């Protein structure tokens, strides 16, 4: 891997090279080991064996394959284009090999796109040295048999028979296809939407401070109220947020309905930490307090109980399945705070490719911009009904990383700020908040 030496982060930000490296270092181990067990390779095997424990695991390969699936599905891409390096309008250096596509065909076997990956693998096989691929355990017969099974599963028996007749002795492969591990994949809805712009202006009314230092804002929706603010965080603040978070990052978890327990999220592939962490230093806690004060000034809402912020870092294929931020069910930790009335989401870096926040019911997608912040109401500000139109998710990240910081705002903290419950009519959230609502 001389190509990646000294520039590992850049190399792994390429989605194709990322998958190729994980797939090769996991799947190619056994055939290489068998090849090296010949007498001439005994000494080499002793040193290589020491590295085996650090190679990617089956779970790593599954996650990398899942990322390719999410990207291909969410952005409606053709497998042959992805294999050639063309991903969502961007041409990446490098491509996928016949064995890469074969591995993806196995992973996608129970979905409708398995045959497309296997056809791509078969086409690529014609361009590679058969001897090398045979050592790696891939031949045209391997691909044909799995492709035939895929076509039969989709009811395309005539194409299956024609393919088998063209391939000589397909049964002499040495592979038991009944024992192939075929991965199931989750279905991901993702917003294929375009931004909607109403108009831009400076917010000077939420607090007296904004009269001196207003924030530039774009109104994306009035019902529900969704606003994008620009230049809310400085580069220095972002660097400090990243520094204080990195040591404590772990795989993101979600709340369950069984009394508020947590589990590793099957719908969010990212690492995260709640801030302040128990080991966060005093200086860093002061930074978080200043950011919280800024949220209060911008929104005019009170930030009281439930004051933790969530730092999340997405990698290759990182996403969040569309969801609502409100819970709409009872949790012990929500009793003193109520539900999430609003969300304030900071973008901490520019994203190279993918990763937009998509409101799928509104045809709105927001691309991350470093230092900007997205604010929206999850509940009607007058009736306190849950707003179904706030259904949103994070599109799969294709290249680079994505970092965000989220602060949820709770309904019971606003009991002396928002008006009493009023049946909703024509909801326009921009008119709900009086100028005096900045008070704590």
Secondary structure, 3 states (H helix, E strand, C coil): CHHHCCCHHHHHCCHHHHHHHHHHHHHHHHHHHHHHCCHHHHHHHHHHHHHHCCCCCHHHHHHHHHHHHHHHHHCCCCHHHHHCCEECCEECCCCCCHHHHHHHHHHCCCCCCHHHHHHHHHHHHCCCCHHHHHHCCCCHHHHHHHHHHHHHHCCCHHHHHHHHHHCCCCCCCCCCHHHCCCCCCCCCCCCCCCCCCCEEEEECCCCCHHHHCCEEEEEEEECCEEEEECCCCCHHHHHHHHHHHHCCCEECEEECCCCCCEEECCCECCEEEEECCCCCCHHHHHHHHHHHHHHHHHHCCCCCCCCCEEEEEECCCCCEEEECCCCCCCCHHHCCCCCEEEEEEEECCCCCEECCEEECCCCEEECCCCCCEEEEECECCCCCCECHHHCEEECCEEECCEEEEEEEEEHHHHCCCCCCCCCCCCCCHHHCCCHHHHCC
